[in-house]
Amino acid sequence: MSQHIAKPRTTAVILAGGTGQRVGLSIPKQLLKIAGKAVIEHTLATFEKADSIDDIIVLMAPGYVPDIEKIVAKAGFAKVARVIEGGSTRNETTERAIAALGEGLAEGEDRNVLFHDAVRPLLSQRVIDDCVTALERYQAVDVAIPSADTIIVTRTHGEDGEFITEIPDRSRLRRGQTPQAFKLSTIRRAYEVAAGDPNFQATDDCSVVLKYLPDVPIHVVAGDEYNMKVTQPVDVFIADKLFQLASTAAPEQVSEEAYRQLLTGRTMVVFGGSYGIGKDIAELAESYGATVYALGRSTTGTHVENPEEVDDALSKAYGETGRIDYVVNTAGVLRIGKLAETDNATIEEALKVNYLAPVQIARSAYKYLAETKGQLLLYTSSSYTRGRAEYSLYSSTKAAMVNLTQALSDEWAGDGVRVNCINPERTATPMRTKAFGQEPTGSLLSSEAVARTSLDVLLSELTGHVIDVRQQDPTAGAAQATEFEQALAAVLDRQDGV
């Protein structure tokens, strides 16, 4: 009879011993805020939600351990087991981590360990999972991407400056990233051998294995361009923009039976439910057993820009069903024209309907959603990434919806209330037809497709995300394109939307 072998425990070690000198800071760069959170908080959140990671250890710059402990406590990172003060060098910090990982291990017991730079906050779940999977076969794993730049080797000749001495074959060159993953026994053994070398010095852990355990093959997992390291001042700016523009793929659709199980007995309130996407969401949710209140100016006489009417609508739904699980706002107005030529009434209408109304809906819905651990779903436009001429009011208010989503998702996380934002590409709705007239068949996304994705998001555990809905992948046909290239293509695609 074959004996079951338990999977080894997998620990992520976050190396956060660096300082902020190169980015001109008086604090460690991992405590710098990007997209509203400390860099290291983004990094920890990625490993916290990784199914393949069992626990996390943080090695923090001397004197800043309490700062990390506060971040961990406030964010509720349950996987963070310890926060330890790092050493004066990268090698010393790794050695401290190895010692901590070995505590409490039974004789002959091993574990997987992933060493990751705290200042790489854009790491993907795919890379983490690939590293852990690779450790089922290999003892050491690195993450790398092809070099897009030609690498040159130079030599300095006195006051004449640098001269090229060699240009290596770029096809074989890779840019190393993290995590670097190992069997604990392997990386421990490498450092034990290295300790006998009086000249030992290394800037990464794979190089230690390569030099001191030359018989151990180091497997390479494909990284991605997003997994950048925040080191220089320009990196801070780029990372912040990437977080700002980041969007999330729609969750997978569940079965018809699952829709019914999840929605039967639930209450949904849809503002802007008279027509278009809102009407389709309402009808879809109702078909699966939800009690739906589809509210709109032309059907129920509900004006979203009137806070009293919003309060009354939510109070009525709660009074009749005893709960509100989902609040959706698809209401909006699209007014196109040059701002200098726009009258006050039009400006006021755009701000009231597109901005103030969602704010009031969110404020009124909070107490009901906190009871059910429910979700608020808002809508933006593909023009939120860059305002365009004659769309100043619409684009700016839609950009505000993204910011409102991100802010409220953080603000309400402790109460279990989720907040997300749908970003559909150009969609066939009465509002769009009124603004642009009839457009070629097939050039627009159907409102039914957006409604279906909206329902999937409402039933998911996502929060704080912008979910793109497109007719097709803008990089279709480019199977080898990197995730970063796809993201750039997606951003460019948005510029043409409304």
KETIGU-182732 format. One record per residue (C-alpha): residue number from 0; x, y, z. Coordinates in steps of 0.5 Angstrom, whole numbers, always signed. Example, Ala and Ser with C-alpha at 12.3 -4.5 7.8 and 13.67 -1.06 7.14 Angstrom:
# KETIGU-182732
NODE    i     px     py     pz
NODE    0    +25     -9    +16
NODE    1    +27     -2    +14
//
This chain:
# KETIGU-182732
NODE    i     px     py     pz
NODE    0     +0     +0     +0
NODE    1     +3     +7     -2
NODE    2     +4    +12     +4
NODE    3     +1    +19     +3
NODE    4     +6    +24     +3
NODE    5     +4    +31     +6
NODE    6     +5    +37     +2
NODE    7    +11    +41     +5
NODE    8     +9    +48     +8
NODE    9    +10    +54     +3
NODE   10    +13    +60     +7
NODE   11    +14    +67     +3
NODE   12    +19    +71     +6
NODE   13    +19    +78     +5
NODE   14    +25    +82     +4
NODE   15    +24    +89     +7
NODE   16    +31    +91     +9
NODE   17    +32    +96     +4
NODE   18    +33   +104     +5
NODE   19    +30   +110     +1
NODE   20    +36   +113     +0
NODE   21    +36   +112     -8
NODE   22    +29   +115     -8
NODE   23    +31   +120     -4
NODE   24    +27   +118     +2
NODE   25    +28   +119     +9
NODE   26    +24   +112    +11
NODE   27    +25   +105     +8
NODE   28    +22   +105     +1
NODE   29    +18   +100     +2
NODE   30    +14   +104     +7
NODE   31    +13   +109     +1
NODE   32     +5   +110     -1
NODE   33     +3   +108     -8
NODE   34     -4   +108    -10
NODE   35     -6   +110     -2
NODE   36     -2   +104     +1
NODE   37     +5   +103     +3
NODE   38     +9    +99     -2
NODE   39    +10    +93     +3
NODE   40     +2    +93     +4
NODE   41     +1    +91     -3
NODE   42     +6    +86     -3
NODE   43     +3    +83     +3
NODE   44     -4    +83     +0
NODE   45     -1    +79     -6
NODE   46     +1    +73     -2
NODE   47     -4    +74     +3
NODE   48     -9    +72     -2
NODE   49     -5    +66     -6
NODE   50     -8    +60     -4
NODE   51     -1    +56     -5
NODE   52     +2    +60     +1
NODE   53     +1    +58     +8
NODE   54     +5    +63    +12
NODE   55     +9    +69    +11
NODE   56    +15    +72    +15
NODE   57    +17    +79    +14
NODE   58    +25    +81    +15
NODE   59    +24    +89    +16
NODE   60    +29    +94    +16
NODE   61    +32    +95    +23
NODE   62    +28   +100    +27
NODE   63    +22    +99    +23
NODE   64    +19    +93    +25
NODE   65    +13    +96    +29
NODE   66    +11   +100    +23
NODE   67    +10    +93    +19
NODE   68     +6    +90    +25
NODE   69     +1    +96    +25
NODE   70     +0    +95    +18
NODE   71     -1    +88    +19
NODE   72     -6    +89    +24
NODE   73    -10    +94    +21
NODE   74    -10    +90    +14
NODE   75    -12    +84    +18
NODE   76     -6    +79    +14
NODE   77     -8    +73    +18
NODE   78     -2    +69    +14
NODE   79     +4    +74    +17
NODE   80     +7    +69    +22
NODE   81    +13    +74    +24
NODE   82    +16    +80    +23
NODE   83    +23    +80    +24
NODE   84    +29    +85    +24
NODE   85    +33    +84    +18
NODE   86    +41    +85    +18
NODE   87    +46    +90    +15
NODE   88    +46    +86     +8
NODE   89    +42    +82     +4
NODE   90    +46    +76     +6
NODE   91    +45    +77    +13
NODE   92    +38    +78    +12
NODE   93    +37    +72     +8
NODE   94    +41    +68    +14
NODE   95    +36    +71    +19
NODE   96    +30    +68    +15
NODE   97    +33    +61    +14
NODE   98    +34    +61    +22
NODE   99    +27    +63    +23
NODE  100    +24    +58    +18
NODE  101    +28    +52    +21
NODE  102    +25    +53    +28
NODE  103    +21    +48    +30
NODE  104    +22    +43    +24
NODE  105    +22    +36    +26
NODE  106    +28    +32    +24
NODE  107    +28    +31    +16
NODE  108    +22    +35    +15
NODE  109    +23    +40     +9
NODE  110    +19    +46     +7
NODE  111    +18    +51     +1
NODE  112    +21    +58     +1
NODE  113    +20    +64     -3
NODE  114    +24    +70     -2
NODE  115    +21    +76     -5
NODE  116    +23    +83     -5
NODE  117    +18    +88     -1
NODE  118    +19    +93     -7
NODE  119    +16    +89    -12
NODE  120     +8    +90    -11
NODE  121     +6    +88    -17
NODE  122     +7    +81    -17
NODE  123     +2    +76    -20
NODE  124     -1    +70    -17
NODE  125     +1    +66    -24
NODE  126     +8    +67    -22
NODE  127     +7    +65    -15
NODE  128     +3    +59    -17
NODE  129     +9    +57    -22
NODE  130    +14    +58    -17
NODE  131    +11    +53    -12
NODE  132     +9    +48    -17
NODE  133    +16    +48    -20
NODE  134    +19    +46    -13
NODE  135    +15    +40    -14
NODE  136    +21    +38    -19
NODE  137    +27    +42    -17
NODE  138    +30    +45    -11
NODE  139    +32    +52    -13
NODE  140    +27    +56    -18
NODE  141    +29    +63    -21
NODE  142    +24    +68    -24
NODE  143    +26    +72    -30
NODE  144    +24    +75    -37
NODE  145    +28    +76    -43
NODE  146    +32    +83    -44
NODE  147    +29    +88    -49
NODE  148    +35    +92    -49
NODE  149    +42    +90    -52
NODE  150    +47    +89    -46
NODE  151    +54    +91    -47
NODE  152    +60    +90    -43
NODE  153    +65    +96    -42
NODE  154    +72    +98    -39
NODE  155    +74   +104    -37
NODE  156    +80   +107    -40
NODE  157    +83   +113    -35
NODE  158    +80   +120    -37
NODE  159    +77   +117    -44
NODE  160    +71   +114    -40
NODE  161    +68   +107    -42
NODE  162    +69   +103    -48
NODE  163    +65    +97    -50
NODE  164    +69    +90    -50
NODE  165    +63    +85    -51
NODE  166    +56    +85    -53
NODE  167    +53    +78    -51
NODE  168    +48    +75    -55
NODE  169    +41    +78    -52
NODE  170    +37    +72    -54
NODE  171    +40    +68    -48
NODE  172    +40    +74    -43
NODE  173    +35    +75    -38
NODE  174    +33    +80    -33
NODE  175    +32    +77    -26
NODE  176    +26    +78    -21
NODE  177    +23    +75    -15
NODE  178    +21    +71    -12
NODE  179    +27    +66    -12
NODE  180    +24    +59     -9
NODE  181    +28    +54     -6
NODE  182    +27    +48     -2
NODE  183    +29    +50     +5
NODE  184    +34    +45     +6
NODE  185    +38    +47     -1
NODE  186    +38    +54     +1
NODE  187    +41    +53     +8
NODE  188    +46    +48     +5
NODE  189    +48    +53     +0
NODE  190    +49    +59     +6
NODE  191    +53    +54    +10
NODE  192    +58    +52     +5
NODE  193    +58    +60     +3
NODE  194    +60    +61    +10
NODE  195    +67    +58     +9
NODE  196    +69    +63     +4
NODE  197    +72    +69     +7
NODE  198    +70    +73     +1
NODE  199    +63    +71     +0
NODE  200    +58    +76     -2
NODE  201    +52    +76     -6
NODE  202    +46    +80     -8
NODE  203    +41    +75     -9
NODE  204    +40    +68     -7
NODE  205    +40    +64    -13
NODE  206    +47    +66    -14
NODE  207    +49    +63     -8
NODE  208    +46    +56    -10
NODE  209    +49    +57    -17
NODE  210    +56    +58    -14
NODE  211    +57    +54     -8
NODE  212    +52    +48    -10
NODE  213    +54    +48    -17
NODE  214    +51    +41    -18
NODE  215    +44    +43    -16
NODE  216    +40    +46    -23
NODE  217    +36    +52    -22
NODE  218    +30    +52    -26
NODE  219    +27    +59    -29
NODE  220    +20    +61    -29
NODE  221    +17    +66    -33
NODE  222    +16    +73    -30
NODE  223    +13    +79    -33
NODE  224    +14    +86    -34
NODE  225     +9    +88    -29
NODE  226    +13    +85    -23
NODE  227    +18    +91    -23
NODE  228    +22    +93    -17
NODE  229    +21   +100    -14
NODE  230    +28   +103    -14
NODE  231    +29   +109    -17
NODE  232    +24   +116    -17
NODE  233    +21   +114    -24
NODE  234    +19   +107    -21
NODE  235    +15   +110    -16
NODE  236    +11   +114    -21
NODE  237    +11   +108    -26
NODE  238     +8   +104    -20
NODE  239     +3   +109    -18
NODE  240     +0   +109    -25
NODE  241     +0   +102    -26
NODE  242     -4   +101    -20
NODE  243     -9   +107    -22
NODE  244    -10   +104    -29
NODE  245    -10    +96    -27
NODE  246    -16    +93    -28
NODE  247    -19    +86    -26
NODE  248    -21    +80    -31
NODE  249    -29    +79    -30
NODE  250    -30    +73    -25
NODE  251    -32    +66    -29
NODE  252    -39    +65    -30
NODE  253    -42    +60    -25
NODE  254    -48    +55    -27
NODE  255    -55    +56    -28
NODE  256    -56    +52    -21
NODE  257    -51    +56    -18
NODE  258    -54    +63    -20
NODE  259    -61    +61    -17
NODE  260    -58    +58    -10
NODE  261    -54    +65     -9
NODE  262    -59    +69    -11
NODE  263    -66    +66     -9
NODE  264    -68    +70     -2
NODE  265    -63    +76     -4
NODE  266    -65    +83     -5
NODE  267    -62    +87    -10
NODE  268    -64    +95    -11
NODE  269    -62    +98    -18
NODE  270    -62   +105    -19
NODE  271    -62   +107    -27
NODE  272    -66   +100    -28
NODE  273    -71   +103    -33
NODE  274    -67   +101    -39
NODE  275    -60    +99    -42
NODE  276    -55    +95    -37
NODE  277    -59    +97    -31
NODE  278    -66    +94    -34
NODE  279    -62    +88    -36
NODE  280    -59    +86    -29
NODE  281    -65    +87    -26
NODE  282    -69    +82    -30
NODE  283    -63    +77    -30
NODE  284    -63    +77    -22
NODE  285    -70    +77    -22
NODE  286    -70    +70    -27
NODE  287    -66    +67    -22
NODE  288    -70    +68    -16
NODE  289    -68    +75    -13
NODE  290    -73    +80    -11
NODE  291    -71    +86    -15
NODE  292    -73    +94    -14
NODE  293    -71    +97    -21
NODE  294    -72   +104    -20
NODE  295    -71   +109    -26
NODE  296    -74   +116    -27
NODE  297    -78   +114    -33
NODE  298    -81   +108    -30
NODE  299    -82   +109    -22
NODE  300    -81   +116    -22
NODE  301    -74   +116    -18
NODE  302    -69   +121    -19
NODE  303    -62   +119    -17
NODE  304    -60   +126    -16
NODE  305    -65   +127    -10
NODE  306    -62   +124     -4
NODE  307    -69   +124     +0
NODE  308    -72   +119     -6
NODE  309    -66   +115     -6
NODE  310    -67   +114     +2
NODE  311    -74   +112     +1
NODE  312    -73   +107     -4
NODE  313    -68   +103     +0
NODE  314    -72   +104     +6
NODE  315    -78   +101     +2
NODE  316    -74    +95     +0
NODE  317    -71    +94     +6
NODE  318    -78    +95    +10
NODE  319    -81    +90     +5
NODE  320    -76    +84     +5
NODE  321    -72    +85    +11
NODE  322    -65    +86     +8
NODE  323    -61    +89     +2
NODE  324    -56    +85     -1
NODE  325    -54    +88     -7
NODE  326    -54    +96     -9
NODE  327    -53    +97    -17
NODE  328    -52   +104    -20
NODE  329    -52   +105    -27
NODE  330    -56   +111    -28
NODE  331    -52   +117    -32
NODE  332    -52   +122    -37
NODE  333    -48   +123    -43
NODE  334    -47   +131    -45
NODE  335    -42   +132    -50
NODE  336    -39   +139    -52
NODE  337    -34   +144    -50
NODE  338    -34   +146    -43
NODE  339    -33   +154    -44
NODE  340    -40   +153    -49
NODE  341    -44   +149    -44
NODE  342    -49   +152    -39
NODE  343    -50   +152    -32
NODE  344    -56   +147    -32
NODE  345    -52   +142    -36
NODE  346    -46   +142    -32
NODE  347    -50   +142    -25
NODE  348    -54   +136    -28
NODE  349    -48   +132    -30
NODE  350    -45   +133    -23
NODE  351    -51   +131    -20
NODE  352    -53   +125    -23
NODE  353    -46   +122    -25
NODE  354    -42   +124    -19
NODE  355    -47   +126    -13
NODE  356    -52   +121    -14
NODE  357    -47   +115    -13
NODE  358    -44   +119     -7
NODE  359    -51   +119     -4
NODE  360    -53   +112     -6
NODE  361    -47   +109     -3
NODE  362    -48   +113     +4
NODE  363    -55   +111     +4
NODE  364    -54   +104     +2
NODE  365    -48   +103     +7
NODE  366    -52   +101    +13
NODE  367    -56    +96    +10
NODE  368    -50    +93     +6
NODE  369    -46    +92    +13
NODE  370    -52    +88    +15
NODE  371    -52    +83    +10
NODE  372    -44    +84     +8
NODE  373    -47    +86     +1
NODE  374    -44    +89     -5
NODE  375    -44    +96     -8
NODE  376    -43    +96    -16
NODE  377    -42   +102    -19
NODE  378    -40   +104    -27
NODE  379    -35   +108    -30
NODE  380    -33   +109    -37
NODE  381    -27   +107    -42
NODE  382    -25   +115    -42
NODE  383    -24   +115    -35
NODE  384    -16   +113    -36
NODE  385    -15   +120    -40
NODE  386    -20   +125    -41
NODE  387    -22   +128    -48
NODE  388    -24   +134    -51
NODE  389    -31   +135    -51
NODE  390    -32   +130    -46
NODE  391    -29   +134    -40
NODE  392    -36   +133    -35
NODE  393    -37   +126    -37
NODE  394    -30   +123    -37
NODE  395    -28   +127    -30
NODE  396    -34   +124    -27
NODE  397    -33   +117    -29
NODE  398    -26   +117    -27
NODE  399    -29   +120    -20
NODE  400    -33   +113    -20
NODE  401    -26   +109    -20
NODE  402    -23   +113    -14
NODE  403    -30   +113    -10
NODE  404    -30   +105    -11
NODE  405    -22   +104     -9
NODE  406    -23   +109     -3
NODE  407    -30   +106     +0
NODE  408    -27    +99     -1
NODE  409    -22   +100     +4
NODE  410    -26   +104     +8
NODE  411    -32    +99     +9
NODE  412    -27    +93     +8
NODE  413    -27    +92    +16
NODE  414    -35    +91    +16
NODE  415    -35    +86    +10
NODE  416    -38    +91     +5
NODE  417    -35    +90     -2
NODE  418    -35    +95     -7
NODE  419    -33    +94    -15
NODE  420    -34    +98    -21
NODE  421    -35    +96    -28
NODE  422    -32    +99    -34
NODE  423    -35    +97    -40
NODE  424    -33    +98    -47
NODE  425    -37   +102    -52
NODE  426    -44    +99    -51
NODE  427    -51    +99    -54
NODE  428    -55   +103    -49
NODE  429    -61   +108    -51
NODE  430    -56   +113    -47
NODE  431    -51   +112    -53
NODE  432    -56   +112    -58
NODE  433    -58   +119    -56
NODE  434    -51   +121    -56
NODE  435    -49   +118    -62
NODE  436    -55   +116    -66
NODE  437    -55   +109    -70
NODE  438    -48   +106    -70
NODE  439    -45    +99    -74
NODE  440    -48    +93    -72
NODE  441    -43    +89    -68
NODE  442    -39    +95    -67
NODE  443    -42    +95    -60
NODE  444    -42    +91    -54
NODE  445    -49    +88    -52
NODE  446    -52    +91    -45
NODE  447    -54    +84    -44
NODE  448    -47    +82    -44
NODE  449    -45    +87    -39
NODE  450    -51    +85    -35
NODE  451    -48    +78    -34
NODE  452    -41    +80    -32
NODE  453    -44    +85    -27
NODE  454    -48    +79    -24
NODE  455    -42    +75    -24
NODE  456    -38    +81    -20
NODE  457    -44    +82    -15
NODE  458    -43    +74    -13
NODE  459    -36    +74    -13
NODE  460    -31    +76     -7
NODE  461    -28    +82    -11
NODE  462    -27    +88     -8
NODE  463    -24    +95    -10
NODE  464    -23    +92    -17
NODE  465    -25    +96    -24
NODE  466    -27    +90    -28
NODE  467    -26    +91    -36
NODE  468    -32    +88    -40
NODE  469    -30    +88    -48
NODE  470    -32    +84    -54
NODE  471    -26    +81    -55
NODE  472    -19    +81    -52
NODE  473    -15    +87    -56
NODE  474     -9    +83    -57
NODE  475    -13    +77    -60
NODE  476     -8    +73    -65
NODE  477     -2    +75    -61
NODE  478     -1    +69    -56
NODE  479     +6    +70    -54
NODE  480     +4    +77    -52
NODE  481     +6    +79    -45
NODE  482     +1    +81    -39
NODE  483     +4    +88    -39
NODE  484     +3    +88    -47
NODE  485     -4    +86    -46
NODE  486     -5    +91    -41
NODE  487     -2    +97    -45
NODE  488     -6    +95    -51
NODE  489    -12    +95    -46
NODE  490    -11   +102    -44
NODE  491    -10   +104    -51
NODE  492    -17   +101    -53
NODE  493    -20   +105    -47
NODE  494    -18   +111    -51
NODE  495    -23   +110    -56
NODE  496    -29   +108    -52
NODE  497    -34   +113    -48
//
